[in-house]
Amino acid sequence: MMLQPWMLAGDLAPGDRKCLDRDWGDVTLHRISSPEDPQFLPAYQRLWSEFGAVGEMEQESIIRGRLAWDDTCMIGGCALRYRLMLVTCGNQIAAVRDHTAIVSEGLDGAVVHMSHNLVDPAWRRSGLGGWTRALPIQTARHALASQNRAEHGTITLVGEMEPPDPNTASTMVRLSAYEKAGFLKADPSVISYFQPDFRSTSEIDADGVVRPIPLRLIIRRVGKEHETEVDAAEVRQIAQSLYRMYGRGFRDQDMQAAYKTLANYPPDGTPIRLIPPTQ
């Protein structure tokens, strides 16, 4: 069995250990650090073709701006480290993922927003998705180090996903994959999370209404995967971290609708169930 240097077995989610059964000598990881990188447009366009039509992919200008973030700078209460990554096999794209590690003032550890993780159909069930689910942990460690924080601080991986819909196969496949890996969902009966409106500013202005998208928070608290409850305060901190990240590139007036939803979260100290994503 051959692993690439970026494949850290200890970072795999509990249900992704099967990734170790394959020889991975045929894949290459590309870390895209600039919009000028020749891999930028192919990676972005692949994500846009999958997620853009359903309003779940940011505009290209937003992603270009994120690549310029300096994670050594604490701005607006947080430091951000964005990464866009592409996995290839020969000349073919096998997977694309992007994510942001968020280190906030006054909070231990890092929250990682797992924006998008797209595995080409030819590579599904190969185990590659497990490795791309684990990559954000490395980004979190680097972000913590950039802020002179302990790299072993608490790391929470967070995805925003659609509610289960038996009539939408792609949604159920995605949720099932994360569920099998060991990710859990903050109980949506008490946590109503909204993703900001991803439309362009011209579209929002023409509509005259900001339309945040109701989604579910899917989380992996690294090292605490066995726990099935979390305090409401921690869930609120996760949502606030995501909103601080979005606020770095979105207009404040477009973020207010999302920020207002935090007032509906349960009081600190309230236990929140963590349940399987497909429920």
PAVEXVO-169618 format. One record per residue (C-alpha): residue number from 1; residue in one letter; x, y, z. Coordinates in nm, 3 decimals. Layout:
residues N
NUM; A; X; Y; Z
...
END
This chain:
residues 279
1; M; 0.000; 0.000; 0.000
2; M; 0.133; 0.342; -0.094
3; L; 0.015; 0.667; 0.064
4; Q; 0.097; 1.015; -0.060
5; P; 0.275; 1.250; 0.187
6; W; -0.049; 1.446; 0.233
7; M; -0.241; 1.136; 0.335
8; L; -0.227; 1.127; 0.715
9; A; -0.396; 0.810; 0.835
10; G; -0.453; 0.952; 1.183
11; D; -0.675; 1.228; 1.040
12; L; -0.924; 0.993; 0.877
13; A; -1.278; 0.998; 1.015
14; P; -1.368; 0.678; 1.206
15; G; -1.569; 0.538; 0.916
16; D; -1.310; 0.623; 0.651
17; R; -1.038; 0.377; 0.752
18; K; -1.113; 0.172; 0.440
19; C; -0.911; 0.436; 0.253
20; L; -0.602; 0.253; 0.377
21; D; -0.687; -0.055; 0.172
22; R; -0.585; 0.098; -0.163
23; D; -0.253; 0.191; -0.321
24; W; -0.266; 0.568; -0.382
25; G; 0.047; 0.607; -0.592
26; D; -0.154; 0.715; -0.896
27; V; -0.304; 1.039; -0.758
28; T; -0.158; 1.389; -0.716
29; L; -0.276; 1.672; -0.491
30; H; -0.263; 2.030; -0.623
31; R; -0.288; 2.312; -0.370
32; I; -0.415; 2.614; -0.562
33; S; -0.283; 2.930; -0.398
34; S; -0.368; 3.196; -0.657
35; P; -0.628; 3.272; -0.927
36; E; -0.333; 3.278; -1.167
37; D; -0.267; 2.909; -1.104
38; P; -0.358; 2.721; -1.426
39; Q; -0.558; 2.476; -1.214
40; F; -0.781; 2.750; -1.065
41; L; -1.040; 2.778; -1.342
42; P; -1.079; 2.402; -1.400
43; A; -1.126; 2.349; -1.025
44; Y; -1.370; 2.638; -0.983
45; Q; -1.569; 2.550; -1.294
46; R; -1.606; 2.190; -1.179
47; L; -1.747; 2.308; -0.846
48; W; -1.970; 2.568; -1.010
49; S; -2.119; 2.314; -1.251
50; E; -2.217; 2.095; -0.957
51; F; -2.326; 2.348; -0.697
52; G; -2.382; 2.682; -0.871
53; A; -2.720; 2.599; -1.026
54; V; -2.871; 2.524; -0.683
55; G; -2.733; 2.840; -0.522
56; E; -2.471; 2.659; -0.314
57; M; -2.153; 2.791; -0.477
58; E; -2.005; 3.135; -0.424
59; Q; -1.941; 3.368; -0.717
60; E; -1.595; 3.344; -0.874
61; S; -1.502; 3.691; -0.742
62; I; -1.561; 3.571; -0.385
63; I; -1.332; 3.270; -0.430
64; R; -1.063; 3.485; -0.590
65; G; -1.079; 3.712; -0.286
66; R; -1.050; 3.420; -0.043
67; L; -0.728; 3.304; -0.206
68; A; -0.575; 3.639; -0.105
69; W; -0.662; 3.604; 0.265
70; D; -0.366; 3.622; 0.503
71; D; -0.422; 3.385; 0.793
72; T; -0.157; 3.558; 1.004
73; C; -0.389; 3.860; 1.036
74; M; -0.673; 3.867; 1.288
75; I; -0.946; 4.081; 1.125
76; G; -1.296; 4.127; 1.262
77; G; -1.231; 3.883; 1.541
78; C; -1.098; 3.595; 1.329
79; A; -0.810; 3.474; 1.114
80; L; -0.899; 3.282; 0.798
81; R; -0.705; 3.029; 0.592
82; Y; -0.880; 2.932; 0.267
83; R; -0.767; 2.638; 0.057
84; L; -0.880; 2.521; -0.288
85; M; -0.746; 2.175; -0.374
86; L; -0.757; 1.952; -0.677
87; V; -0.676; 1.580; -0.694
88; T; -0.581; 1.439; -1.033
89; C; -0.496; 1.100; -1.177
90; G; -0.285; 1.160; -1.485
91; N; -0.464; 1.437; -1.676
92; Q; -0.805; 1.364; -1.526
93; I; -0.970; 1.543; -1.235
94; A; -1.053; 1.294; -0.960
95; A; -1.175; 1.532; -0.690
96; V; -1.205; 1.901; -0.599
97; R; -1.248; 2.041; -0.252
98; D; -1.234; 2.382; -0.087
99; H; -1.253; 2.481; 0.278
100; T; -1.163; 2.755; 0.526
101; A; -1.004; 2.719; 0.868
102; I; -1.138; 2.983; 1.108
103; V; -0.946; 3.078; 1.423
104; S; -1.148; 3.317; 1.640
105; E; -1.046; 3.547; 1.922
106; G; -1.135; 3.408; 2.262
107; L; -1.205; 3.055; 2.136
108; D; -0.984; 2.752; 2.166
109; G; -0.901; 2.562; 1.851
110; A; -1.038; 2.607; 1.502
111; V; -1.362; 2.563; 1.311
112; V; -1.321; 2.447; 0.952
113; H; -1.592; 2.532; 0.702
114; M; -1.600; 2.242; 0.457
115; S; -1.739; 2.435; 0.164
116; H; -1.748; 2.177; -0.113
117; N; -1.615; 1.825; -0.163
118; L; -1.672; 1.686; -0.511
119; V; -1.548; 1.343; -0.611
120; D; -1.574; 1.250; -0.980
121; P; -1.825; 0.967; -1.037
122; A; -1.545; 0.740; -1.159
123; W; -1.374; 0.774; -0.820
124; R; -1.673; 0.735; -0.592
125; R; -1.653; 0.441; -0.349
126; S; -1.276; 0.431; -0.409
127; G; -1.196; 0.584; -0.071
128; L; -1.076; 0.914; -0.219
129; G; -1.366; 1.100; -0.056
130; G; -1.235; 0.993; 0.284
131; W; -0.900; 1.155; 0.218
132; T; -1.059; 1.478; 0.094
133; R; -1.278; 1.483; 0.406
134; A; -0.961; 1.458; 0.618
135; L; -0.753; 1.723; 0.437
136; P; -0.916; 2.019; 0.620
137; I; -0.762; 1.901; 0.948
138; Q; -0.416; 1.982; 0.814
139; T; -0.537; 2.327; 0.712
140; A; -0.672; 2.381; 1.063
141; R; -0.337; 2.292; 1.218
142; H; -0.155; 2.532; 0.988
143; A; -0.404; 2.809; 1.071
144; L; -0.359; 2.751; 1.444
145; A; 0.019; 2.762; 1.405
146; S; -0.007; 3.091; 1.213
147; Q; -0.177; 3.239; 1.519
148; N; 0.075; 3.083; 1.757
149; R; -0.194; 2.853; 1.893
150; A; -0.135; 2.494; 1.993
151; E; -0.178; 2.274; 1.687
152; H; -0.349; 2.011; 1.900
153; G; -0.630; 2.252; 1.990
154; T; -0.991; 2.153; 1.934
155; I; -1.077; 2.116; 1.565
156; T; -1.436; 2.101; 1.441
157; L; -1.516; 2.026; 1.077
158; V; -1.847; 2.172; 0.963
159; G; -2.049; 2.118; 0.647
160; E; -2.371; 2.290; 0.540
161; M; -2.599; 2.039; 0.374
162; E; -2.948; 1.996; 0.242
163; P; -3.213; 1.816; 0.449
164; P; -3.265; 1.449; 0.359
165; D; -3.482; 1.403; 0.052
166; P; -3.547; 1.044; -0.065
167; N; -3.642; 1.184; -0.407
168; T; -3.301; 1.346; -0.459
169; A; -3.043; 1.074; -0.504
170; S; -2.739; 1.305; -0.502
171; T; -2.839; 1.451; -0.167
172; M; -2.890; 1.111; -0.006
173; V; -2.559; 0.980; -0.144
174; R; -2.374; 1.280; 0.000
175; L; -2.543; 1.256; 0.340
176; S; -2.492; 0.881; 0.357
177; A; -2.121; 0.919; 0.283
178; Y; -2.074; 1.163; 0.569
179; E; -2.289; 0.952; 0.801
180; K; -2.085; 0.639; 0.730
181; A; -1.767; 0.838; 0.793
182; G; -1.892; 0.935; 1.140
183; F; -2.016; 1.292; 1.093
184; L; -2.327; 1.395; 1.288
185; K; -2.598; 1.657; 1.243
186; A; -2.702; 1.925; 1.493
187; D; -3.067; 1.845; 1.562
188; P; -3.257; 2.064; 1.310
189; S; -3.571; 2.057; 1.524
190; V; -3.397; 2.302; 1.760
191; I; -3.115; 2.447; 1.543
192; S; -3.240; 2.637; 1.237
193; Y; -2.924; 2.722; 1.046
194; F; -2.926; 2.947; 0.740
195; Q; -2.653; 2.988; 0.481
196; P; -2.618; 3.344; 0.347
197; D; -2.758; 3.434; 0.007
198; F; -2.496; 3.332; -0.252
199; R; -2.644; 3.526; -0.542
200; S; -2.452; 3.813; -0.698
201; T; -2.511; 4.157; -0.549
202; S; -2.682; 4.266; -0.870
203; E; -2.930; 3.978; -0.844
204; I; -3.000; 4.052; -0.478
205; D; -3.051; 4.421; -0.549
206; A; -3.279; 4.348; -0.842
207; D; -3.485; 4.113; -0.625
208; G; -3.492; 4.358; -0.336
209; V; -3.491; 4.073; -0.083
210; V; -3.204; 3.881; 0.074
211; R; -3.283; 3.508; 0.073
212; P; -3.066; 3.301; 0.308
213; I; -3.085; 2.926; 0.247
214; P; -3.201; 2.687; 0.523
215; L; -2.947; 2.407; 0.558
216; R; -2.825; 2.159; 0.818
217; L; -2.501; 2.171; 1.015
218; I; -2.306; 1.846; 0.971
219; I; -2.011; 1.829; 1.209
220; R; -1.712; 1.621; 1.310
221; R; -1.563; 1.721; 1.643
222; V; -1.219; 1.566; 1.595
223; G; -1.141; 1.332; 1.881
224; K; -1.497; 1.358; 2.014
225; E; -1.678; 1.165; 1.742
226; H; -1.835; 0.934; 1.999
227; E; -2.025; 1.216; 2.174
228; T; -2.391; 1.250; 2.075
229; E; -2.469; 1.581; 2.246
230; V; -2.319; 1.927; 2.229
231; D; -2.392; 2.247; 2.419
232; A; -2.598; 2.507; 2.235
233; A; -2.320; 2.758; 2.303
234; E; -2.079; 2.553; 2.092
235; V; -2.328; 2.528; 1.805
236; R; -2.381; 2.904; 1.818
237; Q; -2.004; 2.958; 1.811
238; I; -1.980; 2.734; 1.505
239; A; -2.249; 2.933; 1.323
240; Q; -2.091; 3.264; 1.427
241; S; -1.755; 3.145; 1.294
242; L; -1.910; 3.064; 0.956
243; Y; -2.084; 3.401; 0.943
244; R; -1.759; 3.585; 1.025
245; M; -1.597; 3.403; 0.735
246; Y; -1.878; 3.487; 0.494
247; G; -1.879; 3.845; 0.618
248; R; -1.521; 3.891; 0.498
249; G; -1.643; 3.878; 0.137
250; F; -2.018; 3.948; 0.147
251; R; -2.184; 4.286; 0.204
252; D; -2.288; 4.352; 0.561
253; Q; -2.641; 4.433; 0.451
254; D; -2.665; 4.089; 0.289
255; M; -2.536; 3.914; 0.602
256; Q; -2.789; 4.063; 0.844
257; A; -3.066; 3.816; 0.760
258; A; -2.836; 3.527; 0.855
259; Y; -2.704; 3.695; 1.170
260; K; -3.060; 3.754; 1.295
261; T; -3.130; 3.380; 1.295
262; L; -2.880; 3.331; 1.580
263; A; -3.134; 3.487; 1.817
264; N; -3.352; 3.177; 1.768
265; Y; -3.087; 2.935; 1.895
266; P; -3.150; 2.775; 2.237
267; P; -2.985; 2.935; 2.543
268; D; -2.628; 2.841; 2.636
269; G; -2.625; 2.528; 2.847
270; T; -2.899; 2.359; 2.646
271; P; -2.789; 2.013; 2.526
272; I; -2.831; 1.968; 2.150
273; R; -2.860; 1.618; 2.009
274; L; -2.617; 1.511; 1.740
275; I; -2.799; 1.273; 1.508
276; P; -2.721; 1.085; 1.185
277; P; -2.726; 1.317; 0.880
278; T; -2.982; 1.105; 0.692
279; Q; -3.244; 1.140; 0.967
END
